[in-house]
């Protein structure tokens, strides 16, 4: 839970952002985040976003144009800012997913009129099933893992084997195997 220094839930401007974040946090289990271990991370992600945009004069539920500009600045800050505050692409994507979920919830609950994200339509096909959905454009590209990385493994010479051998390979350079195939 988040609290302001004066412990007020609202002021002359209406409900405070920390109160809205706390309402959202209370509904996390019903909105697809059942693990209590994840809740502090979700709240911390939104709190850090709130602290960043507040420092740039942008409100949590400001206009779309101002929120998008703040998101651009936040992206640069998290990619090239102080090393202590940088995010890897996977962490950035996770945080953007959290913020997108927060803003979607805030729009559904009528706290927000806009969100800083741009989406594109996408189609996924898997095992004959086709799904349509939206893809958040604020995601960063991540390196794909290779299924199998070729590696060189030196082959022992005949004289290196227990029991000896003819020693015919002893003077030759070590041969290598690539993915189990002998190379000459």
N, C-alpha and C positions, 0 to 999 in steps of 0.2 A: 504494500500500500504506500501511496505517496501522500505527503502532507506539506502544505505551505508553511512558512515560518510563523504566520499568525494564526494557523489552525482554522481558518475560515473555509467553508465550502463554496461560498459565493460572495460576490461583492456587487458594486453598483453596475458592473458590466454583465452580471448574470452568473451562471455557474462557472466555476474556475476549471481550467483544463485538467488540473490534478484530480478533481472530483470525477470528471468524465473518464479519465484513464482508470481510476479506481472502479468505476461502474463496469467498464469494459473488462478489467481484470477479474471481477467477480463472475463474469459470464464466460470466461475462458473454457471451463470444463464443458459447457454446453455448446461451445463453438469450435470444437475439434482439438482442444488442447487438454486432454484429461490428466496428464501427469503433473502433480504438484511441484515436481522438480523443475519443470519448464516455466512455470508462472513467473518467478523472479526475473528470468532472462527476458521474457516477453515485456514485462513492465520496464525493465532497465533499458531495453531497446527503444521503447517509446519515450521514456524519460530523457535519454541522451539526445534523441531527435528534438524534443521540446526544448531542452537546454540550448542546443545549437541554434535553432530558429529564433528563440527568444533573444539570443545574443546578436542576431541580425535584424531585429525589429519586425519579425514576422510572427503572427499569432498562429496557434495550433489549427484554428479553423478560419484561416484567412482566405483571400480570393485564390482561385486556381492559378492565376498568373504568378502571384507572389509565392505560393507554395512550390510551384515548378522551379522558379528561380532559386528558392532556398534548397530544393532537392539537388539542383545542379551544383550549388556551392558545397553542399554536404558530400556529394559524390567526390568532388575534388579534394575536400578535406580528408575523407576516409581513404582516398587512394594515394594522396601525395602530401598530406599534412604531417604533423609530428609522428615519428615512427610508433610511439606508444598508442596512438589513436588510429592507426591504419587498419584496414580490413583486407583480408584475402578475398578473392572473388566469391568463394563459397559462403563466407561470413556475411559479406555484403548482400548476397542473394537471400540469405536467411533473414536478415534484417529488413530487406525490402518486402519480403513475404509477410513479415509481422506487421510492418507499417501499412501495407495494403489491406490486410485483414482488419486492422484498427480503423482505418478510414472507411472501409466498406461497412463495418459495424456502426460507426458514427453517422454515416449517411442514412443507414436503415433506421437508426434511432432518432434521426432528425437533429443531431448536434452539428453536423457539417453539411454545407451546401456543395462542396467540391472536394476533390482530392488531387494530390500532386502527380498522379500517375497517368501514363498513356498506355492504352492496351491495343493489341491487334487481335484479330480473330484467327483462330488456329483450328486445325483438324488433326486428330490423332487416330491412328489405326493400329490395332493390336489384336492378333488372333481373330481376324474377321469382324471385330467390333469397331465401329467408328464413333468417335466422340468429338463434339465441337466445344470450344471454350475460348477464354480470353487469356492472352499472355502478357504479363507485365513487361513493358519495354525498358524498365530501369534495371533489369538484370544484367550482370556482367557475364561475358563469355568465360568459360572455364576450360582448361586443358582437358582433353579426353584421355582416359586411361587406355593404354594399348592392351589388347588381350594377351599378346605374347611378344616379348621383346627379344630379338635375336641376341645371343651372347656368344662370345668366343670362349671355348674351353680347350686348353692345350691338351693334346693327346700324349700320353706317356710313350717314350720310345720302348722298343722291345727289350733293351737291356735294363730298363727300370722295373720290369716285372719280376716278381719273385721267381726264382728258378732260372733266371737268366734269359737267354735267347741267343740268337745268332749275332746280335750286335750290329746288324746291317743298317739299322736306323740310327745308330749312336752318333754318327757324324752329321746327320742331316738336321736342319732346323725343325723345331717342334711343329708338328702338324696340328691343325685346329679343326674343331667341329663347330658348325653353325647349325643350330636347331637339329642336332643329331645326324647331320650329313657330313661326311668326310670331305674336306677341302684340300686340294694340293696346290 
